[in-house]
Amino acid sequence: MESILVHPTYFPSIIQMVAMAQSKKVVLEMDDNYQKQTYRSRAYIAHSNGILLLNIPIKHTKDGKKNKPKDVIIENSFPWQVQHWKSLESAYRTSPYFEFYEDELKPIFFKPVDSLLHFNLEVLDLVCELLDLKIKYTFTTEYFKNPNQQDLRYLVNPKLKIDFKLDSYFQVLNKQHEFLSNLSILDLLFNEGPNAGTYLENQKIDFNSFNPNQ
């Protein structure tokens, strides 16, 4: 793909990382209104009981006005970062590559955070480093309903029921349930390790064939 437009998200979904890895240019949406219950503030991982949600709590405006991404503040009144890390340890401690990436990932869960946007950008940079992907991204400066880039902003919505037909890969919990597709990139990273970047680049997904309104 030549150029795509996506949202910055929390440990992005695998399908979003596929799109970014296969695009020559990535533009991150900065100028829409923040929406709750999206991948902006949540990620899904495999767990012993199936799929587990990791959710970042957000401080919501008292006046009901919509926030821009740069204005969204994380609610730190309880230790959500520590809880997320404990969930990852519980889910992936026995996976082939958890210990391989542990020292590089753990600090991001034990440092003060405030801005959701800045945190997600830090996460994205770390993910790209761990995947050895040279993804260069820029930012929008205004909102366009019909942008010049291929519009993949719909990938931010976890409620979309789209089967992207991603290739299956080894998951440490396969013995307990069937393959779980399109989880957080962390699932692929912990299970496939250095092969994760190659996996992303080899997926044959025709994004033009999907209707985000279905």
N, C-alpha and C positions, 0 to 999 in steps of 0.2 A: 504494500500500500504506500502511496506517496505521502499523504499527510492525514492525520486523524485528530479529532477533538474528543477529549475524554475528561472526566473529573479526577482530581486527586483523591485517593481513597486510602483507607486504613488496611495495610497489608493486602494489596489488591487481589481481586479474584483472578483465577488462572486465565480465564478468557480475556480479561483486560490486559494481562501481561502478554498473552499471545499477540494481541493487536499491537501493543507497544513494541514488542520485540521485532515484529515484521513490518513496521512502518518506518519510512525514511525520516519523517518529521512528526513529532508529537506536540500538540498544543493542549495546555491544561486550562480548563474553564475556570475563570476567576470572577465572572460578572453575573452569574445567575443568582437566584435566591436560594438560601440554604433550605433543604428539605430533610425532615426527620426520617428515620428508618431506612436509610440507604447505606451503601458501602462507604460513604464518606466517614461514618463513625462506627461501622461494624464490619466484622469479618467472621467467616464460618470455618470451623476446623472439624476434623474427624475425631470422635471420642468413642469410648466403649459403648455408649448408648445410642450412637448414631452421629448426628450433626450437632455441634455445640456452637452457640452464638457468643462471640466476644463483642461487647458493646461499650463504646466510650460514652460516658454521661456528658451531656451538654447543658450549659447554663442557658435557659431560654429567656427571651426578653419579656418583661412584665407588661409592656404596652402592646404586645401582639404583633409588632412590626417584623417584617422579614429581614433577616440578616444576610449580608454578603459573606462569601466564604472567609474573607480576611477578618471579619468581625466576630466569628464564632469562637466562643471561649469554652474550654473544657471545665467541667465540674469536678473539682478535686477534693470534695468533702469526705470521700471515702477512698480507700486504696485500690482503685480499679486496676491500676497497672500491675500491682503485685498479684491480684487475683487472676489477671490475664496470663501472667508468667507461670503461675502455679497450674493453670489449666493446660498450658502448652507443655509443661513438664509432665503432667499426668498423661496427656494424650500421646506424646511423642518421645518420651525418655527412652523407650526401647526401639525406636526407629533407627535405621542404619546411620543417619547423619545428624541426629540431634546434637550429639557432643561435638561434632565437627564444626557446627555453627554457633554453639551455645555462647562462647565467650564474646562473639561479635554482636549477637542479638540481645543478650541479657541487659547490657547497660541502658538500652533505650526504654526499658521498663522500670528503671530505678533512677530516673533523672526527672527533675521538675519540668512539667509541661503546662502550657497555658493556651496557646493558640492552636486550634485544631488544624488549620491550614499549614502552619509551620511544622507541626508534628508529622502530618501526612507527607509533607515534602521530605522531611528527614527520613521517614520510613522508606519512601520511594528510592531515595539515593542509596540507602543501605541495601535494599533489595537488589537494585541494579548492580551494586558492587559485589554482593554475594553470588549473583548469577553470572557475573562477568559480562554484563550487557552494557554496551556503550550507547545508552539512550539519551539523546539530547532533546530537551523539551524547552518550550517557550510558553508564555502566558497570554491569554486574551486581554484586551484592553477595553473591550465593550461587549455587550451581549448581542448575539445574532441568532435569530430564530432559524434562519437558513444559512449556516456558515459556509465558507469556501472549502473547508476541510471535510473529509468524510466524517459525518456526525455519528459518533459512537457514545454520546453522552448517556444514552439509554442503558448502557452497561452498569451504571451506578445503581440501578434498581434491582434489588435481589428478588423482588416478587414477580419479575417477568418469567414466564414459563417457556423458555426457549431451550431446546436441546441442541447444543452446539456440536454434539458428537465429537467431543474431545477423546483422544486415544486414552485407553486405560493405562495405568502404571501400577507398580507395586505400592500397596498401602499396608502399613504394619497391622492394621485391624481387619484385613480382608477375611480372616478366619471367622470374625464375628458378624460381619455383614457384607453385602455386595459392594462393589466399587462405588465410591462417592465422587461424582464429577463436579468440577468447577468450584472447588473449595478455595480457601485463601492460598496464595502462593506459598505460604509457609508449609502447607501439606506436601506440595510437590518438592519443596526444598529439602525437608527433613527426610523424605522417602527416597528421592532420586539423587540428591546431592549435586555434584558437579555436572551431572547429565541433565539437570533441570533446564538450563539455558538452551541446550540442543533440543530438548522436548518442545519448548515454546516455539522455536524457529521452524520445527518440522511439522507443526500442526497445519492441516489444510482446511482452513475455514473461509468460506465465502460470506463475508459480512454483508454483502449486498443482497443476499438472499433472505435476510431476516427482516421481519416486520416488527418493529419495537412496540407497535400498538396492538399486537395480537393478544 
